[in-house]
Amino acid sequence: MSVPNYPARFTAGCSIPFVLFMGLAVITDPPAAQAAPCPATMNFAVGGTGDPTGVYTPGVPLGPRTNVWYPGTVDDNAQRVGRQNLTNAVNSFRTQCPSSHVSVYGFSGGAQIAGDWRDQNPGMRNVNVVLIGDPRAPGGLASVLPSVPGWWTNQGPRPASPIPTSNVCRANDPVCNLGNPLQDPIHAINTAIGWVTGAHNYAPHEINPAPGNHTPPSAPAIPEVVKVPVKVPTPRQLSPIEPFVSGQVQKQWTPPAVARGTAARNVGEVVPPVVAAALPPQVGQLLAGIPLPH
C-alpha cells in the first residue's frame, strides 16, 4: 500500500497549527504547586484524659488548628509523649512559619502537658498558652496529692512564666482546685460532688484566652464554713511519712466507676478516700445521709 504524496502546501499548512498547539501546550502547563500561606495564628490543642487526639479540647477558636496526639492517660509516660509531640509540632510549624503566632490550648491532663511545655520553653516569643483545668494549678491534684511511684510523678504547683498564660478553673473542679483536704475537708467534699456533677466540663464560651486567672461560675453543694483553724500540711507534703496517703491516689483518681457514673446515692460514696481517711467517723456518717442530686 502506497503512502499518499500530499502537496507541500498541505503539509506546511498542517505543521503550523501543530506547532501552535505544541506552543500552547507548553504555555498552558500548570505552575508548580505553591506552599500554603502561613496563618496569622496556629492553634495547637492537647486534650484531656480519654481524648488522645485533642478534638474535644474546649474553647479552641475556629481557624487553623493542629491537634496534638498522646496516649490520653495521666501516667508519666503519656505526659512525656505529649510534651515531645507538642514540641515537635510547634517546632515544625515555626520552621515553616517563623513569624506566625502560636496559641497552645490544653485541657486537664493536656493542660499539664501544655503547661510543662511552656515551663520548658520560657524564652519562646509570639506565643500564648491557655490551661483549662490544670492539675498543677495552685490547689490542683498535682499540687496537693503525693506521687505514685512508677506511675505518676507529682511536680507540685506550677511556677510563674513570662509567657502569657490563661488559667481557667472552676471553684469546685477537683482537678485544678482540690485544695488541701486536710485543711478544708468541706471544700474537698464539694469538689467531689463537683466531679460527678460536671464541674470539670467546660463549655467553649467559658474559656477566656486572656492572660490571668478565670473562674467560671459554680455553686458549692455544702456551705464551706468549717476549716481547720491551723495550717495543715498537704498530703503531698506528708507523703514521705504517710505511705497510706500515697497508696490511695491511684485508687482514687484512676477514673472510678462511681465518679463517672450515676451509681452513687449519697455524698459519702463519692468522698475521695484520702479525704474520708482524715474525717471523724461522725462526719462520715453525716455525709452518708446527704443524697446526691440526680
C-alpha positions in Angstrom: 0.0 0.0 0.0 1.5 3.3 -1.0 1.7 6.4 1.2 -0.2 9.3 -0.3 2.0 12.1 -1.6 0.4 15.2 -0.2 1.3 18.5 -1.7 3.9 20.5 0.1 1.5 23.3 0.8 -0.8 20.9 2.6 1.9 19.5 4.9 3.2 23.0 5.6 -0.3 24.1 6.5 -0.7 21.2 8.8 2.6 22.0 10.6 1.5 25.5 11.5 -1.4 24.5 13.8 0.7 21.7 15.1 3.5 24.0 16.2 0.9 26.4 17.6 -0.7 23.7 19.5 2.6 22.5 21.0 3.4 26.0 21.9 0.1 26.5 23.7 0.7 23.1 25.4 3.9 24.5 26.8 2.5 27.8 27.7 -0.6 26.4 29.5 1.3 23.8 31.7 0.2 24.5 35.3 2.8 26.2 37.5 4.5 24.2 40.3 2.4 23.9 43.4 3.0 26.7 45.9 3.2 26.2 49.6 0.1 27.3 51.6 0.5 30.8 53.0 1.3 31.0 56.7 -1.6 31.8 59.0 -1.5 34.7 61.4 -2.1 32.2 64.3 -1.9 28.5 64.6 -3.8 26.9 67.4 -2.4 23.7 69.0 -4.8 21.6 71.1 -3.9 18.9 73.7 -6.9 17.0 75.0 -7.7 15.6 78.4 -7.8 12.0 79.6 -9.7 9.9 77.1 -9.2 12.4 74.3 -5.8 11.4 72.8 -6.4 13.4 69.6 -7.4 16.6 71.3 -10.5 17.1 69.2 -12.7 17.8 72.3 -10.4 20.5 73.8 -12.8 23.2 74.8 -12.5 26.8 73.7 -10.1 26.5 70.7 -11.0 29.2 68.2 -12.1 28.4 64.7 -9.3 28.6 62.2 -6.0 26.9 61.6 -5.6 24.2 64.2 -3.2 21.3 65.0 -4.4 18.5 67.3 -1.5 17.0 69.3 -1.7 13.3 69.9 -0.7 11.5 73.1 -2.0 8.3 74.8 -4.7 10.2 76.6 -3.9 8.9 80.1 -2.5 10.6 83.2 0.7 8.5 83.7 4.2 9.8 83.4 4.8 8.1 80.0 1.8 9.7 78.5 2.9 13.1 79.7 6.4 12.6 78.2 4.9 11.6 74.9 2.6 14.5 74.9 5.3 17.1 75.7 7.6 15.6 72.9 4.8 15.6 70.3 3.8 19.2 71.2 7.4 20.2 71.0 7.8 18.6 67.6 4.6 20.1 66.2 5.4 23.6 67.3 9.0 23.4 66.1 7.9 22.1 62.7 5.4 24.9 62.3 7.8 27.5 63.4 10.4 26.3 60.9 7.9 26.9 58.1 6.2 30.0 59.5 8.6 31.8 61.8 6.5 34.9 62.1 3.2 33.3 62.9 1.7 33.4 66.4 1.4 30.2 68.3 -1.5 29.5 70.7 -1.5 26.3 72.8 -4.7 25.1 74.4 -4.6 22.3 77.0 -7.4 20.7 78.9 -7.0 18.6 82.1 -4.1 16.2 81.5 -3.5 18.1 78.3 -3.2 21.3 80.4 -0.5 19.7 82.4 1.3 18.8 79.1 0.9 22.3 77.7 1.9 23.9 80.9 5.0 21.8 81.3 5.9 22.5 77.7 5.5 26.2 78.5 7.8 25.9 81.5 10.5 24.1 79.4 10.4 27.0 76.8 10.5 30.2 78.8 12.3 32.1 76.1 9.8 31.4 73.3 8.2 34.5 71.9 5.0 35.3 70.0 3.2 32.6 71.9 0.4 32.3 74.5 -0.9 29.3 76.5 -4.4 28.5 77.7 -4.6 26.0 80.6 -8.1 24.6 81.3 -8.5 22.5 84.5 -4.7 22.3 85.0 -3.8 19.7 87.7 -0.7 21.8 88.5 -2.7 24.9 89.3 -2.5 26.1 93.0 -4.7 23.6 94.8 -4.8 21.2 91.9 -4.3 17.4 92.2 -0.6 17.6 91.2 -0.1 20.4 93.7 -1.5 18.8 96.8 -1.5 15.0 96.3 1.6 12.8 96.6 3.3 10.9 93.7 2.6 7.3 92.9 6.0 5.8 92.3 6.3 4.2 88.9 3.1 5.7 87.6 2.5 9.4 88.4 5.3 11.8 89.5 3.9 14.9 91.2 5.9 18.0 90.4 4.0 20.4 92.7 2.5 23.8 91.9 3.3 25.3 88.5 5.9 28.1 88.6 5.4 31.6 87.1 6.3 32.1 83.5 7.0 35.1 81.2 4.8 33.5 78.6 1.2 35.0 78.6 -1.0 32.3 80.2 -4.7 32.0 80.9 -5.7 29.7 83.7 -9.3 28.6 83.6 -10.6 26.7 86.7 -14.0 26.3 88.2 -14.0 26.7 92.0 -15.4 23.2 92.6 -13.3 21.4 90.0 -11.1 18.9 91.9 -8.6 18.5 89.1 -7.5 22.1 89.3 -8.8 23.2 92.7 -9.0 20.3 95.1 -7.3 22.4 97.8 -5.9 20.8 100.9 -8.4 18.2 102.0 -6.8 18.0 105.5 -7.2 21.8 105.9 -10.6 22.3 104.3 -12.5 19.0 104.1 -15.8 20.6 103.2 -14.2 22.2 100.1 -12.8 18.8 99.2 -16.2 17.3 99.5 -17.7 20.0 97.3 -15.1 19.2 94.7 -16.0 15.5 94.9 -19.6 16.5 94.3 -18.4 18.8 91.5 -16.6 15.9 89.9 -19.8 13.9 89.5 -22.0 16.9 88.6 -19.7 18.1 85.7 -17.6 20.8 87.3 -14.6 19.5 85.2 -16.6 20.0 82.0 -16.1 23.4 80.3 -18.2 25.0 77.6 -16.4 26.9 74.8 -17.9 30.2 75.9 -16.3 29.7 79.4 -12.8 29.7 78.1 -11.2 33.2 78.3 -7.8 33.2 76.5 -6.7 36.5 78.0 -3.8 36.1 80.4 -4.8 35.8 84.0 -6.9 33.5 86.3 -10.5 32.9 85.2 -13.2 31.2 87.3 -16.4 30.1 85.5 -19.4 30.1 87.9 -20.2 27.2 90.2 -22.2 26.7 93.3 -20.9 24.7 96.3 -23.2 22.0 97.4 -22.3 22.4 101.1 -21.6 25.8 102.7 -17.8 26.0 103.3 -17.9 27.2 106.8 -15.8 24.6 108.6 -12.0 24.8 108.2 -9.2 23.5 110.4 -8.0 26.7 112.2 -4.3 25.9 112.0 -2.1 25.4 109.0 -2.0 21.8 108.0 0.5 20.2 105.5 -0.9 18.9 102.3 -1.0 15.2 101.6 1.9 15.8 99.2 3.9 17.4 101.9 3.1 14.5 104.2 3.8 11.8 101.7 7.3 10.8 102.9 5.8 9.9 106.3 2.4 8.9 105.2 2.7 6.0 102.8 -1.1 5.3 103.2 -1.9 8.6 101.6 0.3 7.9 98.6 -1.2 4.4 98.2 -4.7 5.9 97.9 -4.0 8.3 95.0 -4.1 5.8 92.1 -7.2 4.1 93.5 -8.9 7.5 93.8 -8.0 9.2 90.6 -8.0 6.4 88.0 -11.4 7.4 86.7 -13.6 5.5 89.2 -16.9 4.0 88.1 -18.8 5.8 90.9 -17.3 9.2 89.9 -18.1 8.8 86.2 -21.5 7.1 86.5 -24.7 7.5 88.3 -24.5 4.7 90.9 -23.6 7.0 93.8 -26.5 7.6 96.1 -25.1 10.0 98.7 -22.2 12.3 99.3 -20.3 9.8 101.4 -20.0 7.4 98.4 -18.0 10.0 96.3 -15.8 11.4 99.0 -12.2 10.7 97.9 -10.5 8.0 100.1 -7.8 10.4 101.2 -10.4 12.8 102.5 -12.5 10.1 104.1 -9.5 8.9 106.0 -9.0 12.3 107.5 -12.6 12.8 108.6 -14.1 11.9 112.0 -16.5 9.0 111.9 -19.4 11.2 112.8 -18.8 13.4 109.8 -18.6 10.4 107.5 -22.0 9.2 108.8 -23.4 12.7 108.3 -22.2 12.8 104.7 -23.7 9.3 104.0 -27.1 10.8 104.9 -26.8 13.6 102.3 -28.4 12.4 99.0 -26.7 13.4 95.7 -28.8 15.3 93.2 -29.9 13.3 90.2 
